[in-house]
Amino acid sequence: MTSLGIFSEEELELVSNIGFIIAPSERLGEGLTVQVIDGLRTWSCATSFGQIMVKGAPASFFGSYTLSPRFVRIAEHLANLGDPIEITIDDDVACASNDRGKEFMALATTQSLVESLDGDNITSVEISQASLYHMLNWGSSDPAAYVPEEEMSKVPCVSVFKVETNMLGINSSYDEVGCNRISTFQFATVTGPVGEFAVDRIMIRRISSFLRLPGNVPMTVSFDLDKGTVVQFAGANWKIMLNRMNTGAGRYHEDLLEALRDAKFDFVEGDDSRICVNYEGQLIVLDLLDGRWPIVRCTIELVTGVERTLDLLKEIDMQNEGRVNTKYFMRGDTVIACVDVRCDGLNHFKQELLSLVADSDLLGGYLASLGIVGDELSLI
């Protein structure tokens, strides 16, 4: 049996509250890993939402152990009922005990160790707890009065941080439901490059709730604007690293890949984030673009190496007049078939691509019958 030491209610409460922000999943074997680093009990956890780290009391045990978030929360409440608790490990089962009782639960299976924030050009923002709470709370607030959930689902769940020379701000847009954007700024000490980045609004609200706890200690917000993928919030003995998000159409990149996998399409991704789909020998190029709303532009090169003649342009114009979704145009010496699919309508993405292929076959065959053949196509 291994003893992890004596735990105060305050340490367990801090770990539980921070762990809640990134939502470790018991079904995935995730939990709160505790080990000794530099003589201190150190907690860590990493999920798809981000990472957390908490420094606890001095300790001297060996090894690392991952405790379920439920177990830690129950142990916190047990400590609230009586004396500080002792946590022991025996045969992969954790036990929390004090003068009021005992709690048992099997260990989680996924261990984690938080990585350090790194980068060539880190920006550091020093700000008070009260100011950071105010900014995160009001900068991510929903529109006043009730907005139906179906309508709110059209609003991208992102909030945008803006870093200026002596201020840190956040804004949230609700254009999709006809409500105004809200922006709030707080004075801060800023060192390093300034700019913007986006974070999941739900995660911002969870950090806001955590910062609502009593106190007004100094906080640090750190990030690498150019190459970084996370933003770090840090206090005296803890840190939270949240994954940053793409804005505009870029935030639908993973959803688009998932739609392609679900449809069982063969595809490759380019270095420029373009995607090329191969469907029965037909090559379709996908681009995420921002317009009145984010869209996926799907294009097929029908024929290349042709002359831009008046007769050809008239034929393309006549075809467009009779089409509802698929449109045709020329790019240089190439005739292109195109359809724009809204990013919030990817549930029907497979049908849209198949319709594009069918329409492309029709015009491609017609152009060939006119003797407009051009060069052999090569997209990859």
C-alpha positions as CSV (number, residue, x, y, z in Angstrom):
1,M,0.0,0.0,0.0
2,T,1.3,3.5,-0.9
3,S,0.3,6.6,1.0
4,L,0.0,9.8,-1.0
5,G,0.0,11.9,2.2
6,I,-2.5,14.1,4.0
7,F,-4.8,16.3,1.9
8,S,-6.5,19.5,3.0
9,E,-10.0,20.4,1.8
10,E,-8.5,23.5,0.1
11,E,-6.1,21.5,-2.1
12,L,-8.8,19.0,-3.2
13,E,-11.3,21.8,-3.9
14,L,-8.7,23.7,-6.0
15,V,-7.9,20.5,-8.0
16,S,-11.6,19.6,-8.5
17,N,-12.6,23.1,-9.7
18,I,-9.7,23.4,-12.1
19,G,-10.2,19.9,-13.4
20,F,-13.9,20.6,-14.1
21,I,-12.8,23.3,-16.7
22,I,-11.3,20.7,-19.1
23,A,-13.8,18.0,-18.4
24,P,-11.8,14.7,-18.0
25,S,-13.9,11.8,-19.2
26,E,-14.1,8.7,-17.1
27,R,-15.2,6.7,-20.1
28,L,-11.9,7.5,-21.8
29,G,-10.0,6.6,-18.7
30,E,-9.0,10.2,-18.1
31,G,-8.5,11.6,-14.6
32,L,-6.2,13.8,-12.4
33,T,-2.7,12.4,-12.2
34,V,-0.8,13.1,-9.0
35,Q,2.9,12.7,-8.5
36,V,5.9,14.4,-6.7
37,I,7.9,17.0,-8.7
38,D,10.5,19.0,-6.9
39,G,9.3,17.9,-3.5
40,L,5.7,19.0,-4.1
41,R,2.6,17.0,-4.8
42,T,1.8,17.9,-8.4
43,W,-1.6,17.4,-10.1
44,S,-2.0,17.3,-13.9
45,C,-4.6,16.5,-16.5
46,A,-4.9,16.7,-20.3
47,T,-8.0,16.4,-22.4
48,S,-9.2,17.5,-25.9
49,F,-10.1,20.8,-24.3
50,G,-6.7,21.7,-22.8
51,Q,-4.4,20.9,-19.9
52,I,-4.2,21.9,-16.2
53,M,-1.6,21.7,-13.5
54,V,-1.8,22.3,-9.7
55,K,1.0,22.4,-7.2
56,G,0.0,21.0,-3.8
57,A,1.6,20.3,-0.4
58,P,5.0,18.8,0.1
59,A,5.2,15.0,-0.4
60,S,7.7,12.2,-0.8
61,F,5.9,9.2,-2.4
62,F,7.2,7.5,-5.6
63,G,5.3,6.9,-8.8
64,S,2.3,8.6,-10.4
65,Y,-1.4,7.8,-9.9
66,T,-4.4,8.9,-11.8
67,L,-7.5,9.6,-9.7
68,S,-11.0,9.8,-11.0
69,P,-12.5,13.4,-10.9
70,R,-15.5,11.9,-9.0
71,F,-13.2,10.4,-6.4
72,V,-11.3,13.7,-5.8
73,R,-14.6,15.6,-5.5
74,I,-16.0,13.0,-3.0
75,A,-12.7,13.2,-1.0
76,E,-13.0,17.0,-0.9
77,H,-16.5,16.7,0.7
78,L,-15.2,14.0,3.1
79,A,-12.5,16.5,4.2
80,N,-15.2,19.1,4.7
81,L,-17.1,16.9,7.1
82,G,-14.1,16.2,9.3
83,D,-10.3,16.2,9.5
84,P,-8.0,16.4,6.5
85,I,-7.9,13.1,4.6
86,E,-5.3,10.6,3.8
87,I,-5.3,9.0,0.3
88,T,-3.7,5.6,-0.1
89,I,-3.3,3.3,-3.1
90,D,-3.6,-0.5,-2.9
91,D,-4.0,-2.8,-5.9
92,D,-5.0,0.0,-8.2
93,V,-7.7,1.2,-5.8
94,A,-7.6,4.6,-4.2
95,C,-8.9,5.1,-0.6
96,A,-9.7,8.4,1.0
97,S,-10.2,8.3,4.8
98,N,-10.5,10.5,7.9
99,D,-12.3,10.5,11.2
100,R,-15.7,10.5,9.4
101,G,-15.3,7.6,7.0
102,K,-13.7,6.1,3.9
103,E,-14.2,6.3,0.2
104,F,-13.0,3.8,-2.4
105,M,-12.6,3.9,-6.2
106,A,-10.5,2.2,-8.8
107,L,-7.7,4.3,-10.4
108,A,-8.2,5.9,-13.8
109,T,-6.1,4.4,-16.6
110,T,-4.8,7.4,-18.6
111,Q,-1.9,9.3,-17.1
112,S,-0.9,12.8,-18.2
113,L,1.8,15.4,-17.6
114,V,1.3,18.9,-18.7
115,E,3.7,20.4,-21.2
116,S,5.3,23.7,-20.7
117,L,4.3,26.7,-22.8
118,D,7.0,27.3,-25.4
119,G,7.5,29.5,-28.4
120,D,9.9,32.0,-29.9
121,N,7.8,35.1,-29.2
122,I,5.7,34.7,-26.1
123,T,3.3,37.5,-25.1
124,S,2.8,37.8,-21.3
125,V,-0.1,39.7,-19.8
126,E,-0.1,40.6,-16.1
127,I,-3.6,41.3,-14.8
128,S,-5.5,41.0,-11.5
129,Q,-7.9,38.2,-10.7
130,A,-10.9,40.6,-10.4
131,S,-10.1,42.3,-13.7
132,L,-9.7,38.9,-15.5
133,Y,-12.9,37.6,-14.0
134,H,-14.8,40.8,-15.1
135,M,-13.5,40.6,-18.6
136,L,-14.1,36.8,-19.1
137,N,-17.6,36.9,-17.5
138,W,-19.0,39.9,-19.4
139,G,-17.1,39.4,-22.6
140,S,-18.6,35.9,-23.1
141,S,-22.2,36.7,-21.9
142,D,-25.2,35.7,-24.0
143,P,-27.7,38.2,-25.4
144,A,-30.3,39.4,-22.9
145,A,-33.7,37.7,-22.8
146,Y,-34.5,34.2,-24.2
147,V,-33.1,33.1,-27.6
148,P,-34.3,29.7,-28.7
149,E,-31.6,27.0,-28.6
150,E,-32.1,26.2,-32.3
151,E,-31.3,29.9,-33.2
152,M,-28.3,30.0,-30.7
153,S,-26.8,27.0,-32.4
154,K,-26.1,29.1,-35.4
155,V,-23.8,31.3,-33.4
156,P,-20.1,30.2,-33.5
157,C,-19.1,29.2,-29.9
158,V,-16.0,31.3,-30.0
159,S,-14.8,34.4,-28.2
160,V,-12.0,36.5,-29.5
161,F,-9.2,37.9,-27.3
162,K,-7.6,41.2,-28.4
163,V,-4.3,42.2,-26.9
164,E,-3.2,45.9,-27.1
165,T,-0.2,47.7,-25.8
166,N,-1.6,48.2,-22.2
167,M,-5.0,46.3,-22.3
168,L,-6.4,42.8,-22.7
169,G,-9.9,42.5,-24.1
170,I,-12.4,39.9,-25.3
171,N,-15.4,40.1,-27.6
172,S,-18.2,37.8,-28.6
173,S,-20.4,38.2,-31.8
174,Y,-24.0,37.3,-32.1
175,D,-24.7,38.5,-35.6
176,E,-26.4,35.3,-36.5
177,V,-29.3,36.0,-34.1
178,G,-29.5,39.7,-34.8
179,C,-27.8,40.8,-31.6
180,N,-24.9,43.2,-31.1
181,R,-21.3,42.3,-30.5
182,I,-20.1,42.9,-26.9
183,S,-16.5,43.9,-26.2
184,T,-14.8,44.5,-22.8
185,F,-11.3,45.6,-22.0
186,Q,-9.2,45.8,-18.8
187,F,-6.0,47.6,-18.3
188,A,-3.0,45.2,-17.9
189,T,0.8,45.0,-18.2
190,V,1.6,43.6,-21.6
191,T,5.0,42.3,-22.7
192,G,5.5,41.0,-26.2
193,P,3.6,41.1,-29.5
194,V,0.0,42.2,-29.6
195,G,-2.8,40.8,-31.8
196,E,-5.9,38.5,-31.7
197,F,-6.8,34.9,-31.1
198,A,-10.0,32.9,-30.5
199,V,-11.0,30.4,-27.7
200,D,-14.0,28.2,-27.1
201,R,-16.6,30.4,-25.4
202,I,-17.7,27.6,-23.1
203,M,-14.2,27.2,-21.8
204,I,-14.0,30.9,-21.2
205,R,-17.1,30.8,-19.0
206,R,-15.7,27.9,-17.0
207,I,-12.6,29.8,-16.2
208,S,-14.7,32.8,-15.3
209,S,-16.7,30.7,-12.8
210,F,-13.4,29.4,-11.4
211,L,-12.0,32.9,-10.9
212,R,-15.2,34.0,-9.1
213,L,-13.7,32.4,-6.0
214,P,-12.7,34.8,-3.2
215,G,-9.4,36.7,-3.7
216,N,-7.7,39.1,-6.0
217,V,-4.3,37.7,-6.6
218,P,-2.1,38.6,-9.7
219,M,-2.7,36.4,-12.8
220,T,-0.7,35.9,-15.9
221,V,-2.1,35.2,-19.4
222,S,0.6,33.9,-21.8
223,F,0.5,32.8,-25.5
224,D,2.5,32.7,-28.7
225,L,0.5,34.7,-31.3
226,D,2.3,33.5,-34.4
227,K,2.9,29.8,-33.9
228,G,1.1,28.9,-30.7
229,T,-2.0,26.7,-30.4
230,V,-2.8,27.3,-26.7
231,V,-3.4,30.2,-24.3
232,Q,-2.2,29.7,-20.7
233,F,-3.9,31.2,-17.6
234,A,-1.7,31.0,-14.5
235,G,-1.9,31.7,-10.8
236,A,0.6,31.3,-8.0
237,N,0.3,27.5,-7.9
238,W,-1.8,26.5,-10.9
239,K,-2.1,26.9,-14.6
240,I,-4.7,26.2,-17.2
241,M,-3.9,25.8,-20.9
242,L,-6.8,26.0,-23.3
243,N,-6.7,25.1,-27.0
244,R,-7.1,28.1,-29.3
245,M,-9.7,27.9,-32.1
246,N,-9.8,28.9,-35.7
247,T,-12.1,31.7,-36.6
248,G,-14.4,32.0,-39.6
249,A,-14.6,29.1,-42.0
250,G,-11.4,27.7,-40.6
251,R,-13.1,26.5,-37.4
252,Y,-15.1,23.9,-39.5
253,H,-11.9,22.2,-40.8
254,E,-12.2,19.2,-38.5
255,D,-16.0,19.0,-39.1
256,L,-15.3,18.9,-42.9
257,L,-12.8,16.1,-42.5
258,E,-15.2,14.1,-40.3
259,A,-17.9,14.5,-43.0
260,L,-15.6,13.2,-45.6
261,R,-14.6,10.2,-43.5
262,D,-18.3,9.4,-42.7
263,A,-19.0,9.5,-46.5
264,K,-16.0,7.2,-47.0
265,F,-14.4,9.5,-49.6
266,D,-10.7,9.2,-50.4
267,F,-9.0,12.5,-49.8
268,V,-5.6,14.2,-49.2
269,E,-4.8,17.4,-47.3
270,G,-2.4,20.0,-48.8
271,D,0.0,22.2,-46.9
272,D,-2.2,25.2,-47.7
273,S,-5.2,23.5,-45.9
274,R,-6.9,22.7,-49.2
275,I,-8.4,19.3,-49.5
276,C,-8.6,17.2,-52.7
277,V,-11.2,14.4,-52.9
278,N,-11.0,11.5,-55.4
279,Y,-14.5,10.2,-56.2
280,E,-14.5,7.4,-58.8
281,G,-11.6,9.1,-60.6
282,Q,-13.1,12.6,-60.4
283,L,-11.0,15.1,-58.5
284,I,-12.7,17.7,-56.4
285,V,-10.9,20.5,-54.6
286,L,-12.3,21.9,-51.4
287,D,-11.6,25.3,-50.0
288,L,-12.9,26.8,-46.7
289,L,-13.9,30.4,-47.4
290,D,-15.5,33.3,-45.5
291,G,-18.4,35.2,-47.0
292,R,-21.8,36.2,-45.6
293,W,-21.4,32.9,-43.8
294,P,-18.6,30.3,-43.8
295,I,-18.7,28.0,-46.8
296,V,-16.9,25.1,-48.4
297,R,-16.2,25.8,-52.1
298,C,-16.1,22.6,-54.0
299,T,-14.6,22.8,-57.5
300,I,-13.9,20.4,-60.4
301,E,-11.8,21.3,-63.4
302,L,-13.9,20.2,-66.4
303,V,-11.4,21.1,-69.1
304,T,-8.2,23.0,-69.3
305,G,-6.0,24.6,-72.0
306,V,-9.0,26.1,-73.8
307,E,-9.5,29.5,-75.4
308,R,-11.8,32.0,-73.7
309,T,-14.2,32.5,-76.7
310,L,-17.5,34.4,-76.8
311,D,-19.3,31.2,-77.8
312,L,-17.8,29.3,-74.8
313,L,-18.7,32.0,-72.4
314,K,-22.3,32.2,-73.8
315,E,-22.6,28.4,-73.3
316,I,-21.4,28.7,-69.7
317,D,-23.9,31.5,-69.1
318,M,-26.8,29.4,-70.5
319,Q,-25.8,26.5,-68.3
320,N,-25.7,28.7,-65.2
321,E,-29.1,30.1,-66.0
322,G,-30.6,26.6,-65.8
323,R,-28.8,25.4,-62.7
324,V,-29.9,25.8,-59.1
325,N,-26.8,24.9,-57.1
326,T,-23.9,24.0,-59.4
327,K,-22.4,26.9,-61.3
328,Y,-19.7,27.1,-64.0
329,F,-17.0,29.7,-64.7
330,M,-13.6,30.1,-66.3
331,R,-10.4,30.5,-64.4
332,G,-7.6,31.4,-66.9
333,D,-7.9,28.7,-69.6
334,T,-9.8,26.3,-67.5
335,V,-13.6,25.6,-67.2
336,I,-14.6,25.0,-63.6
337,A,-17.7,23.5,-62.1
338,C,-18.4,24.8,-58.6
339,V,-20.9,24.5,-55.7
340,D,-20.7,26.4,-52.4
341,V,-21.9,24.5,-49.3
342,R,-22.6,26.3,-46.1
343,C,-20.4,25.0,-43.2
344,D,-23.5,24.7,-41.0
345,G,-25.0,22.3,-43.5
346,L,-22.3,19.6,-43.7
347,N,-24.9,16.9,-42.8
348,H,-25.8,16.9,-46.5
349,F,-22.3,17.3,-47.8
350,K,-22.1,13.9,-49.5
351,Q,-25.2,14.6,-51.5
352,E,-23.9,18.0,-52.6
353,L,-20.6,16.5,-53.9
354,L,-22.4,13.7,-55.8
355,S,-24.7,16.3,-57.4
356,L,-21.6,18.4,-58.4
357,V,-20.0,15.3,-60.0
358,A,-23.2,14.5,-61.9
359,D,-23.6,18.1,-63.2
360,S,-19.9,18.1,-64.1
361,D,-20.3,15.0,-66.2
362,L,-23.1,16.6,-68.1
363,L,-21.3,19.8,-69.0
364,G,-18.0,18.0,-69.5
365,G,-19.7,15.6,-72.0
366,Y,-21.3,18.5,-73.8
367,L,-18.1,20.5,-74.1
368,A,-16.4,17.4,-75.5
369,S,-19.2,17.1,-78.1
370,L,-18.4,20.6,-79.2
371,G,-14.8,19.7,-79.8
372,I,-13.5,21.6,-76.7
373,V,-11.2,19.0,-75.1
374,G,-8.1,20.9,-73.8
375,D,-5.2,19.4,-72.0
376,E,-5.2,16.5,-69.7
377,L,-6.2,17.4,-66.1
378,S,-3.8,17.0,-63.1
379,L,-4.8,18.3,-59.7
380,I,-2.5,16.3,-57.4
